[in-house]
Amino acid sequence: MQQIQFKTYNLPPFFGTARMTALPFEPLIASQKNLIAILENTIATAFSGFEQLVGLHLTAARALIVEPTGDMLAILGASNPNDALAAQAALVKPLLEKSLHVGQEAYTIVAETGAELSEIAETTLTGSQLSLVNATQALSVGSALQLLPGLKAPGD
């Protein structure tokens, strides 16, 4: 276990014989760097899923606008109402199939992104719990060693 080294400062005389102890900043800085890396990974994963959803919806919108134009011209060019209804019925089925496909793809993207974010959260939580336990142990041992100078650290 890594032992924390404390720095002791003598305070000005008007404080009496009190001493101030400062914790080292290196473990705190390392922890903050780790948290920033985790945050960056989480944001990248979320934006990746969002980009996939936007791409899917743009592709679906393009298909909805471009592909049916020929069928719409056929509906408008029909010579009688029965031909117009038949052309219109032929247009609806492919649109429904494409809508179902887009919904399934969107569900897949959301499920995959959610699984990735859950994995990141689980890994982060486990790592945070371990580092909190280690930091608490190190601080308690360091504080006890500072308060009781004759005490030795475990393993010394």
N, C-alpha and C positions, 0 to 999 in steps of 0.2 A: 504494500500500500504506500502511495506517495504521501510523504509528510509535508505539511504546509509550513513554510518558514514565515514567521511573523517578524515584522519590523517594529521596533519600539522607539518612540520619540519622547524626548523630555519636553514637557510643556513649560511655558514661561513661568517665572516665579509667582505671579499672582494666582496661579492655579494650585499652589502649594506643592505637595509631593506627588500629585497625580501624574500618571503616565498614560499616553495614548498609544494604542496598538492598531496598526493598519494591516489589513489582509493583503496579500499579494494580488495583483491584478491579472497575472498571466492565466490562471485557471478561468477567471471570469471572461477574459477576452477570447480564449479558446472556445469556451461554451457559446459565446455570442456568435463567433464565426461558424460554429457548427449549426446553430439555429438559423443563421442566414442561408447557409447551404441547403438546409431542409426546406426552408421557405421558398427558395428559388426552385427547387425540384418540384414542390407542390404546385406552385404557380405555373411552371412549364407543363406539368401534367394536365392541369385544369384548362389551360389555354389550348393545348393540343386537342383535347376533346371538344372544346368550343369551336375550334377551327374546322374539325371534321364535321360537326353539325352544320355550321354555316355553309361549308362546301356541299354537303348533301342537299340542303335546302335550295341553294343557288342552282344546282344541277336539276333538281325537281322543278323549280320555277321555270327554268329555261325550257325543259321538256314540255311543261304544261302550256307554254306560250307558243313554241315553235312547231312541235309535232302535230297538234290538231288543226293547223291552218288549212291543210289540204282537205281534211274531212269537213271543216266548216264551209269551205268553198263548194264541196259536193252537196252539202245540205242546202246552201243558198241557190245552187244551180238545179235543184230537183224540179222536175216538171209537174209533179203532183204531190199532194200531202202524204200519201203512203210512202213514196220514195224518200221524202224528207224525214219522216219518222224512222224509217229503216236505217238511214244514214246516221241519224242522231243516236239511235240505239247502238249502232256499231261503234260510235265514238265513246259512249259512256263506259263500256266494259274495260277497254285498255286503260282509261283514266283511273278507274277504281283499282285495277291491279297495280298500277304504278303508285297510287296513294298507299295501298297496303304495304308495298315493298319499301317505300320511303319510311313508313312508320316502323317497320321491322328493323331497318337499318339504323334509324334514330335510337330505338330501344337498345340495340347492340352496342352502339357507340356510348350511350349513357351508362350501360351496365359495365362495360370495360373500363371506362374512366372512373366510375365509382369504385370498382374493385382495386384499381391502381391507387386511388386516393386513400382507400381503407388500409391497404398494405403499407403505404407511407405513414399513415397515422399510427398504425399498430407498431411499426418499427421505431418510430419516433418516441412513442409513449414508453415502450420497453427501455430504450436507451436513456430517456430522461429519468425514469425511475431508478435505474442503476447509477447514473451520475449523481442524482440527488442523495441516494444512500451513501455513496462514496464520499461526497462532499460533506455530508453531515457527520460521518465518522471521522473524517480528517479534521474538521473544525472542532469536534468535541475532544479528540485526542490532543490537538494543538492547543486548545484553550486550557485543558487540564495540565498539560506540560508547562504552560506559561504561568499558570496560577500556582502550581506546586513544583518549584524548581527541582526538588529531589526525586520526582517521579520520572520513570523511564518509559519510553514509548514501547508498545508491544513489539516484540521481535528484536529489540535492542539488546 
